[in-house]
């Protein structure tokens, strides 16, 4: 695999080489295993009751931006399907894990999901929202789909792991993805996994927004080795 380079230019501002970020349109999955691991380092609060959900939503609706994700117990037999079990919502320093397999979508959680003022960012939101609406109907509020946002700077990958590795040179482990999200008690590893996924969405959104604003990045486009590597114009 080789690369051809495309420099994103801002006609209003010239960036020095030291200020540019180098990214790939398609990140090599083999590289991910060599990267240092990323983990959310803030507070993680597991929400078990409707009252706790009320307090959590009050806090979250005071933030300017939130990262959001869901987890569902995996199915290993054909036709054996499960409803979404966990809704994780993160600010910059705190992540709430709503055990919706126990409390469902409470009135306060629905209020959060329908809110039009606080931006909520996530990946594959169409799937998350569809699964959540199987629990209870609601009208989605202010959401931003990161898969669409990263395409504005030329990234073609759709997975959180690849996008995060591309932008930050860090690995988000997916080894807890197929664990039991309906377990009575979530392990520390599960909690860290869930919180990291939601929090990482904020990091991606803010970094991509800055890159789009400043134009301070170099996009390396993957090309077939048999093709010409003429610069993209």
PECOR-V20114 format. One record per residue. N is the residue number from 1. RES is the residue in one letter. SS is DSSP state (alpha for helix, beta for strand, coil for the rest). PHI is phi in degrees with one decimal (999 if undefined). PSI is psi in whole degrees, -180 to 180 (999 if undefined). Layout:
N:RES:SS:PHI:PSI ; N:RES:SS:PHI:PSI
//
This chain:
1:X:coil:999:135 ; 2:X:beta:-129.3:177 ; 3:X:beta:-130.9:149 ; 4:X:beta:-117.3:146 ; 5:X:beta:-102.2:139 ; 6:X:beta:-130.9:121 ; 7:X:beta:-95.3:118 ; 8:X:coil:-74.5:119 ; 9:X:coil:-110.3:140 ; 10:X:beta:-106.9:116 ; 11:X:coil:-66.5:-19 ; 12:X:coil:-87.5:-21 ; 13:X:beta:-151.1:130 ; 14:X:coil:-99.0:129 ; 15:X:coil:-100.9:142 ; 16:X:coil:-75.1:162 ; 17:X:alpha:-58.4:-37 ; 18:X:alpha:-68.1:-18 ; 19:X:alpha:-97.3:-4 ; 20:X:coil:-89.0:151 ; 21:X:beta:-110.9:131 ; 22:X:beta:-95.9:125 ; 23:X:beta:-130.2:163 ; 24:X:beta:-113.1:149 ; 25:X:coil:-69.3:-33 ; 26:X:coil:-134.7:115 ; 27:X:coil:-82.8:137 ; 28:X:coil:-73.2:114 ; 29:X:alpha:-59.8:-30 ; 30:X:alpha:-63.4:-28 ; 31:X:alpha:-72.5:-25 ; 32:X:alpha:-60.5:-40 ; 33:X:coil:-65.6:-18 ; 34:X:coil:-89.7:-6 ; 35:X:coil:-87.2:153 ; 36:X:beta:-66.8:150 ; 37:X:beta:-82.4:139 ; 38:X:coil:-99.4:137 ; 39:X:coil:-140.7:141 ; 40:X:coil:-63.9:131 ; 41:X:coil:-109.0:8 ; 42:X:coil:-93.8:-163 ; 43:X:beta:-76.5:141 ; 44:X:beta:-121.9:122 ; 45:X:beta:-121.2:119 ; 46:X:beta:-87.9:130 ; 47:X:beta:-105.3:116 ; 48:X:coil:-108.0:-20 ; 49:X:coil:-128.3:164 ; 50:X:alpha:-64.7:-38 ; 51:X:alpha:-64.3:-43 ; 52:X:alpha:-62.8:-37 ; 53:X:alpha:-63.5:-40 ; 54:X:alpha:-59.0:-46 ; 55:X:alpha:-66.5:-40 ; 56:X:alpha:-63.3:-45 ; 57:X:alpha:-65.3:-38 ; 58:X:alpha:-57.6:-44 ; 59:X:alpha:-65.1:-47 ; 60:X:alpha:-64.3:-35 ; 61:X:coil:-74.9:-2 ; 62:X:coil:-93.9:-5 ; 63:X:coil:-89.3:163 ; 64:X:coil:-88.5:-29 ; 65:X:beta:-148.7:147 ; 66:X:beta:-135.4:145 ; 67:X:beta:-100.4:143 ; 68:X:beta:-138.4:145 ; 69:X:beta:-159.5:169 ; 70:X:beta:-136.3:162 ; 71:X:beta:-134.1:144 ; 72:X:beta:-131.7:139 ; 73:X:coil:-57.0:129 ; 74:X:coil:-69.4:152 ; 75:X:coil:-110.5:131 ; 76:X:coil:-112.5:1 ; 77:X:coil:-125.9:141 ; 78:X:coil:-58.9:130 ; 79:X:coil:85.7:-6 ; 80:X:coil:-94.7:95 ; 81:X:coil:-112.0:151 ; 82:X:coil:-126.2:153 ; 83:X:coil:-81.3:161 ; 84:X:beta:-57.7:135 ; 85:X:beta:-106.5:-29 ; 86:X:beta:-136.6:136 ; 87:X:beta:-117.5:118 ; 88:X:beta:-109.0:131 ; 89:X:beta:-131.3:124 ; 90:X:beta:-121.5:145 ; 91:X:coil:-99.0:-166 ; 92:X:coil:-65.4:-29 ; 93:X:coil:-130.6:1 ; 94:X:beta:-141.5:138 ; 95:X:beta:-127.1:130 ; 96:X:beta:-101.6:132 ; 97:X:beta:-108.4:103 ; 98:X:beta:-85.5:116 ; 99:X:coil:-81.2:76 ; 100:X:alpha:-74.6:-12 ; 101:X:alpha:-68.0:-17 ; 102:X:alpha:-102.1:-45 ; 103:X:alpha:-104.7:-8 ; 104:X:coil:69.3:-169 ; 105:X:coil:-90.3:98 ; 106:X:coil:-70.1:169 ; 107:X:alpha:-57.7:-40 ; 108:X:alpha:-69.4:-37 ; 109:X:alpha:-65.9:-41 ; 110:X:alpha:-61.8:-40 ; 111:X:alpha:-59.8:-40 ; 112:X:alpha:-64.6:-46 ; 113:X:alpha:-68.5:-28 ; 114:X:alpha:-92.0:-9 ; 115:X:coil:-58.6:136 ; 116:X:coil:-101.4:-1 ; 117:X:coil:-103.8:-37 ; 118:X:coil:-93.9:122 ; 119:X:beta:-71.4:132 ; 120:X:beta:-118.6:123 ; 121:X:beta:-113.8:144 ; 122:X:beta:-164.6:179 ; 123:X:coil:-120.2:135 ; 124:X:coil:57.1:45 ; 125:X:alpha:-63.0:-31 ; 126:X:alpha:-57.6:-42 ; 127:X:alpha:-69.1:-44 ; 128:X:alpha:-60.4:-46 ; 129:X:alpha:-65.5:-40 ; 130:X:alpha:-60.6:-44 ; 131:X:alpha:-67.2:-41 ; 132:X:alpha:-64.7:-38 ; 133:X:alpha:-72.5:-14 ; 134:X:alpha:-72.6:-22 ; 135:X:alpha:-80.5:-43 ; 136:X:coil:-164.7:138 ; 137:X:coil:-70.2:140 ; 138:X:coil:-158.3:163 ; 139:X:coil:-102.7:114 ; 140:X:coil:-58.5:139 ; 141:X:coil:-92.4:-130 ; 142:X:coil:-85.9:98 ; 143:X:beta:-121.4:147 ; 144:X:beta:-123.9:126 ; 145:X:beta:-88.1:116 ; 146:X:alpha:-68.9:-29 ; 147:X:alpha:-60.6:-36 ; 148:X:alpha:-76.0:-40 ; 149:X:alpha:-64.2:-43 ; 150:X:alpha:-69.1:-24 ; 151:X:alpha:-67.0:-22 ; 152:X:coil:-65.9:-21 ; 153:X:coil:-110.3:13 ; 154:X:coil:95.5:1 ; 155:X:coil:-78.7:126 ; 156:X:coil:-100.4:-15 ; 157:X:coil:-67.7:152 ; 158:X:coil:-112.8:-15 ; 159:X:coil:-84.0:145 ; 160:X:alpha:-59.1:-43 ; 161:X:alpha:-61.1:-46 ; 162:X:alpha:-68.9:-43 ; 163:X:alpha:-63.0:-43 ; 164:X:alpha:-67.2:-43 ; 165:X:alpha:-61.3:-40 ; 166:X:alpha:-62.3:-45 ; 167:X:alpha:-81.5:-34 ; 168:X:alpha:-121.5:-8 ; 169:X:coil:65.2:31 ; 170:X:beta:-128.9:152 ; 171:X:beta:-102.6:129 ; 172:X:coil:-98.5:114 ; 173:X:coil:-69.8:141 ; 174:X:coil:-113.1:19 ; 175:X:coil:-74.5:-7 ; 176:X:coil:-105.6:4 ; 177:X:coil:-58.9:-38 ; 178:X:coil:-98.6:23 ; 179:X:coil:-83.7:174 ; 180:X:coil:-83.8:104 ; 181:X:coil:-83.1:0 ; 182:X:coil:-105.0:8 ; 183:X:coil:-59.1:150 ; 184:X:coil:-55.9:-43 ; 185:X:coil:-126.5:127 ; 186:X:coil:-78.5:134 ; 187:X:coil:-68.8:163 ; 188:X:alpha:-58.5:-39 ; 189:X:alpha:-64.4:-41 ; 190:X:alpha:-63.6:-44 ; 191:X:alpha:-61.6:-44 ; 192:X:alpha:-63.7:-42 ; 193:X:alpha:-59.7:-51 ; 194:X:alpha:-63.5:-44 ; 195:X:alpha:-65.8:-40 ; 196:X:alpha:-62.4:-42 ; 197:X:alpha:-60.5:-45 ; 198:X:alpha:-69.0:-46 ; 199:X:alpha:-62.9:-38 ; 200:X:alpha:-60.6:-30 ; 201:X:alpha:-62.4:-37 ; 202:X:alpha:-65.1:-45 ; 203:X:alpha:-60.8:-42 ; 204:X:alpha:-63.5:-49 ; 205:X:alpha:-60.6:-46 ; 206:X:alpha:-67.9:-37 ; 207:X:alpha:-69.4:-45 ; 208:X:alpha:-64.5:-39 ; 209:X:alpha:-60.8:-42 ; 210:X:alpha:-66.9:-42 ; 211:X:alpha:-63.8:-41 ; 212:X:alpha:-66.0:-37 ; 213:X:alpha:-70.1:-45 ; 214:X:alpha:-94.8:-19 ; 215:X:coil:67.4:23 ; 216:X:coil:-94.8:61 ; 217:X:beta:-149.6:156 ; 218:X:beta:-113.8:127 ; 219:X:beta:-100.1:119 ; 220:X:beta:-94.4:117 ; 221:X:beta:-95.2:128 ; 222:X:beta:-73.3:138 ; 223:X:beta:-135.0:153 ; 224:X:coil:-64.0:136 ; 225:X:coil:-61.2:-20 ; 226:X:coil:-85.7:-10 ; 227:X:coil:-92.7:163 ; 228:X:coil:-68.2:146 ; 229:X:coil:-105.7:37 ; 230:X:coil:-64.3:142 ; 231:X:coil:-58.7:144 ; 232:X:coil:-76.9:136 ; 233:X:coil:-122.8:999
//
